[in-house]
Amino acid sequence: MAFSTTTANFTSQPFSFNAPSPTSHVKLLITPTSASPFFGSTRKLRLPSSSIFNLHRRSGTVVGVSQVVKEKKPKSTLNLLITKEEGLELYEDMVLGRAFEDMCAQMYYRGKMFGFVHLYNGQEAVSTGFIKLLKQQDSVVSTYRDHVHALSKGVPARAVMSELFGKTTGCCRGQGGSMHMFSREHNLLGGFAFIGEGIPVATGAAFTSKYKREVLKEADCDHVTLAFFGDGTCNNGQFFECLNMAALWKLPIVFVVENNLWAIGMSHLRATSDPQIYKKGPAFGMPGIHVDGMDVLKVRDVAKEAIARARRGDGPTLVECETYRFRGHSLADPDELRDPAEKARYAARDPIAALKKYIIENNLTSEAELKAIDKKIDEVLEDAVEFADESPLPPRSQLLENVFADPKGFGIGPDGRYRCEDPKFTQGTAHV
Amino acid sequence: MYAIARQRILGQSFQKMRPAVSVLRSYSSAAKQITVRDALNSALDEEMSADPKVFLMGEEVGEYQGAYKITKGLLEKYGPERVLDTPITEAGFTGIGVGAAYYGLKPVVEFMTFNFSMQAIDHIINSAAKSNYMSAGQISVPIVFRGPNGAAAGVGAQHSQCYASWYASCPGLKVLSPYNSEDARGLLKAAIRDPDPVVFLENELLYGESFPVSDEVLDSSFCIPIGKAKIEREGKDVTITAFSKMVGYALKAAEILEKDGIYAEVINLRSIRPLDRSTINTSVRKTNRLVTVEEGFPQHGVGAEICASVVEESFAYLDAPVERIAGADVPMPYAANLERMAVPQIEDIVRAAKRACYRSVPLAAAA
């Protein structure tokens, strides 16, 4: 399908979106709701039945059936975690993220890590819920809060830890740092310090996927891009520019808003005229979904549909995940402006604890196995720290490397090779 | 004065300017004449047909045939999937171009003028220029940002700034500025093939000028090396460096100086970053005097960098202080006579060269 240069005649997208279980936990915007109350700290948006505890209880209506049958019985509203393997994978990924960030804090206070470090504690459900559904060739673009996105995408903990320590064995050889994690192999495109900067880059990656399929005729190129960003970014011009162009050109991208209600010390409500971010999707012709970002199963459910939509070629989706960061904006932030009661409320909804409870209560595996995973992650992290500690600092010669892809900056000659490789190149001036 | 009369003609119509006779002396076989516009158009056409990964993006590049008609005919030839008309969102579409370049596509992003690139400068510097370094070589960005740069005629302060020195101060970018058709074709082709982000600064007033080109230039594999300057005119008394439109002025100034017995060597920089310091220094060591000419603001400009480079490397060879000609240190005024005073003119270059040669110079400015 050609990119339309005339005004697009798309049908209104929200109506065509099909969530697998549209009632309980997904809020689908079709018409503007009446003025929502200012939230304070309770989110009245969520429907009351949206906690996983209620859903679990709802399914326990069959009486007198054997244990085996009860496990296999399809739970109508809850086809989220079908297998034990998936549950363990999600649990391990979230525990890795949490433990890694806690280790980062420790290392920072011991002086091994420095500069700006932004931790992801509390938001693991979003990263795990989305990224674990991707293929290796799908890409992820993130912000400065990118350690856990890198880990979920598959970058080894050792590489991330070394990068944070500034050692040459890091994923960017120590040249990027906490805020600039890149991995070509895992298609992690950064790591951007400026908010909103990653959104157009993600849109470009999605553009490439579509271009490869349609112009370069790589028939099975259906790579999807995920752009992660926060609530503060949703007031930035680049966000709107990209919502427009992604919907206009029907790019395979999912815009994931990690709405943790706070931009350093600025509350989302004080900064935004209409705080319901998911509403901004339909204004540009794409579905806008709001989901409870503290529950990995709900996030995964929404993510499945959004990613499938993008892969099919139906265009972008805007997903707003209501989540919370347990720590301050960065390790330098004293975090004095947030109400402790609000923090306590969200701490009770800790995504890892919730998933653990769900796994145990549904007998997917035993507590011992989960504890074994915890222990394994601890070992992985200790190994990562040790590896990073023992790795060498970058050598002096590395300072001037990698400024250009082209070794000396003189470009490519007519024969297709780098000009600096031509031994006669540095003689005299170029005469044509 | 002859120069003033030329300026009046320039002010009235900038459509078709015939170059002075001396230009022919610099080229070996003056077979054909093509305008800079046609040179750029043919370069884009050839590179797009050679590599399907090259695509164009910008405002009015498609159906309008290009705001300055540089991309004329390309939409019909390559279709709307490769020649994209974008909404007016510089930050957004520049970022999209950079994201596409991360994956090996080769976007050519057009800014209607480089003044508008300031809305996208975060992406040019932070996500394009710095990415190869930040990712330690994993992600290179083969993108070209092109468009007219510098003063046009009567377009006012917000449309007349020269961005050469801003972009050239940033490591990770290559900054090119062609003068004639040969430069335009060769450098644009080199830029598109280059694996790094290139800022390609054209000049609106030069688009309509035609220059003679040899058959070699018209060949589809022709490209000029990045980082190498060209000596447009050889001389022995004073070196004049310039880029873009100022090369034409410098050449005319050199003719005027010749009548007074001063033989100026005119260097067309072509590449602002990487700057061809060796050519400049070799020339200064020969002539012992230097005049740098540029159209942009004087402070922290290209001339300042060249002067520092020469002082660092060839101080013992200098017989006179380095003379810097730049635009006036004011936002560009609108009134025609003020605008003329705010941009370097040929007589300014002549005066500066004479000062460098310790010849007496009339005190009053003759504008």
Interface residues (C-beta under 8 A of the other chain):
Chain A: A2 F3 S4 T5 S139 V141 C172 R173 G174 Q175 G176 H180 F182 S183 R184 E185 L189 G190 G191 F192 A193 F194 E197 I199 P200 V201 A202 T203 G204 A205 A206 F207 T208 S209 Y211 E214 V215 L216 G237 Q238 E241 C242 N244 M245 L248 E401 N402 V403 F404 A405 D406 K408 G409 F410 G411 I412 G413 P414 G416 R419 F425 T426 T429 A430 H431 V432
Chain B: P52 K53 F55 G62 E63 G79 P80 E81 R82 L84 D85 T86 P87 T89 A91 G92 F93 T94 G95 I96 G97 V98 G99 A100 A101 Y102 Y103 G104 L105 D122 H123 N126 S127 S131 N132 Y133 M134 S135 A136 G137 Q138 I139 S140 V141 P142 P171 G172 K174 E182 G186 A190 A191 R193 D194 P195 D196 S214 E216 V217 S221 F222 C223 I224 P225 I226 G227 K228 A229 K230 I231 P274 D276 S278 T279
